[in-house]
Amino acid sequence: MTAKVLFFGDPGIDDSIAIMYGLLNPNIEIVGIVPGYGNVEQEQATQNVAYLLSLAGKQDIPIIAGAKIPLTGEFTPFYPEIHGEEGLGPIQPPETLEYNELLNFDEVFEIIERYENELYIVDVGRSTSLAIAFILGGDIMNKVRAFYIMGGAFLVPGNVTSEAEANFYGDPNASNLVVVHARNLSIFPLNITSKAILTSQMVDYIVRNGENNPYRNLIKPIFEYYFEAYKKNVPGIKGTPLHDVVALSAIVNPSFVQFVRRRVKVDIFGESKGRSVADFRPNPEKEPPETLDRIALRLDYEEFIKDFIDVMTNGNV
């Protein structure tokens, strides 16, 4: 049985690759996408989602309007040097692109009700849209089977500040609200996502062998753009991290990841804004079991990247 996934993100190159992986994976059924601000403005993220769906012939998947600004109301910086002006590196979605009506946020709750206790929510962008779902949805959110989010950095450096990862830093109020209220929550931090490296050789293999991949002509140019940015920020890196793919892959490949269970909080104010916090002492303070989150700390990289390449070369839409 395929895993039903409601996908929250801010595409963005890494989010877009995760969407490609999800649409091509025969074990995943994406039943809705909620694009919000983050790597690009919300309107551009929506265009990017529509473009990816059109290439795959999946225009029937609903697109739901996500958040445009963080809960804090702060100014949001974007990163064209990393993701490109429009979020897909050098690729520009057609200006004349048509897609079905952008749905109101209430569609999130209708999808949760439709797939009660079967639905996975995957959030690989800023936490604002998902936090709004908790604010508005109340008990409906308890009908979600599990939450998988990419964010945070535990006892390793951040990628926006020395301690904070971009998704949690972008709206720490929202991220803290999500980790406090979400049950059956799995968090995929930089600890493992930074190790999920895609190399130029792997991309070339996918392009050569992915005859049925509708994204075949996109993968190499967006990878190369992303790689150039990473080489400037992380000298010596051998490829680009598939941060967001890790969270999606773990749903259908649970053996690839090892977790520890801890209660997670996100710092909201001050110099530590966006820092993810958990008690990693040998004997952490006792917490109610229902408040403990799963933090992914080990990734079977060989199996993960093997699966990714297989899906991107052999998957069908």
HUCOR-V155875 format. One record per backbone hydrogen bond with DSSP energy under -0.5 kcal/mol. NH is the residue of the N-H (numbers start at 1). CO is the residue of the C=O. If there is no record, write none. Layout:
BEGIN
nh=NH co=CO
nh=NH co=CO
END
This chain:
BEGIN
nh=3 co=27
nh=4 co=2
nh=4 co=118
nh=5 co=29
nh=6 co=120
nh=7 co=5
nh=7 co=32
nh=8 co=6
nh=8 co=122
nh=9 co=34
nh=16 co=12
nh=17 co=13
nh=18 co=14
nh=19 co=15
nh=20 co=16
nh=21 co=17
nh=22 co=18
nh=23 co=19
nh=24 co=20
nh=25 co=21
nh=28 co=25
nh=29 co=3
nh=30 co=28
nh=31 co=5
nh=31 co=29
nh=32 co=5
nh=33 co=62
nh=34 co=7
nh=35 co=33
nh=35 co=64
nh=36 co=9
nh=37 co=67
nh=38 co=40
nh=39 co=10
nh=45 co=41
nh=46 co=42
nh=47 co=43
nh=48 co=44
nh=49 co=45
nh=50 co=46
nh=51 co=47
nh=52 co=48
nh=53 co=49
nh=54 co=50
nh=55 co=51
nh=56 co=52
nh=57 co=54
nh=58 co=53
nh=61 co=58
nh=64 co=33
nh=64 co=62
nh=65 co=103
nh=66 co=35
nh=73 co=70
nh=77 co=75
nh=79 co=39
nh=82 co=79
nh=83 co=79
nh=84 co=80
nh=87 co=84
nh=89 co=83
nh=91 co=88
nh=93 co=91
nh=97 co=94
nh=103 co=63
nh=107 co=104
nh=108 co=105
nh=109 co=105
nh=109 co=106
nh=110 co=106
nh=111 co=107
nh=112 co=108
nh=113 co=109
nh=114 co=110
nh=115 co=111
nh=116 co=113
nh=117 co=143
nh=118 co=115
nh=119 co=115
nh=120 co=4
nh=121 co=146
nh=122 co=6
nh=122 co=120
nh=123 co=121
nh=123 co=148
nh=124 co=8
nh=124 co=122
nh=127 co=167
nh=131 co=127
nh=132 co=128
nh=133 co=129
nh=134 co=130
nh=135 co=131
nh=136 co=132
nh=137 co=133
nh=138 co=134
nh=140 co=137
nh=141 co=138
nh=142 co=139
nh=143 co=140
nh=144 co=141
nh=145 co=119
nh=146 co=119
nh=147 co=184
nh=148 co=121
nh=149 co=186
nh=150 co=123
nh=151 co=149
nh=151 co=188
nh=155 co=153
nh=158 co=162
nh=159 co=164
nh=160 co=161
nh=160 co=164
nh=161 co=164
nh=165 co=274
nh=169 co=165
nh=170 co=166
nh=171 co=167
nh=172 co=169
nh=175 co=171
nh=176 co=172
nh=177 co=173
nh=178 co=174
nh=179 co=175
nh=180 co=176
nh=181 co=177
nh=182 co=178
nh=186 co=147
nh=187 co=294
nh=188 co=149
nh=189 co=187
nh=189 co=296
nh=190 co=152
nh=192 co=189
nh=193 co=189
nh=194 co=190
nh=195 co=192
nh=196 co=193
nh=197 co=195
nh=198 co=240
nh=199 co=197
nh=203 co=199
nh=204 co=200
nh=205 co=201
nh=206 co=202
nh=207 co=203
nh=208 co=204
nh=209 co=205
nh=210 co=206
nh=211 co=209
nh=213 co=210
nh=214 co=212
nh=216 co=213
nh=218 co=215
nh=219 co=215
nh=220 co=216
nh=222 co=218
nh=223 co=219
nh=224 co=220
nh=225 co=221
nh=226 co=222
nh=227 co=223
nh=228 co=224
nh=229 co=225
nh=230 co=226
nh=231 co=227
nh=232 co=228
nh=233 co=229
nh=234 co=230
nh=237 co=234
nh=240 co=198
nh=242 co=196
nh=243 co=241
nh=246 co=242
nh=247 co=243
nh=248 co=244
nh=249 co=245
nh=250 co=246
nh=251 co=247
nh=251 co=248
nh=252 co=248
nh=252 co=249
nh=253 co=249
nh=256 co=253
nh=257 co=254
nh=258 co=298
nh=260 co=295
nh=262 co=260
nh=262 co=293
nh=264 co=262
nh=265 co=277
nh=267 co=275
nh=272 co=269
nh=273 co=270
nh=274 co=267
nh=275 co=272
nh=276 co=153
nh=277 co=265
nh=280 co=278
nh=284 co=281
nh=291 co=288
nh=292 co=289
nh=293 co=262
nh=294 co=185
nh=295 co=260
nh=295 co=293
nh=296 co=187
nh=296 co=294
nh=297 co=258
nh=298 co=258
nh=300 co=256
nh=301 co=299
nh=304 co=300
nh=305 co=301
nh=306 co=302
nh=307 co=303
nh=308 co=304
nh=309 co=305
nh=310 co=306
nh=311 co=307
nh=312 co=308
nh=313 co=309
nh=314 co=310
nh=315 co=311
nh=316 co=24
END
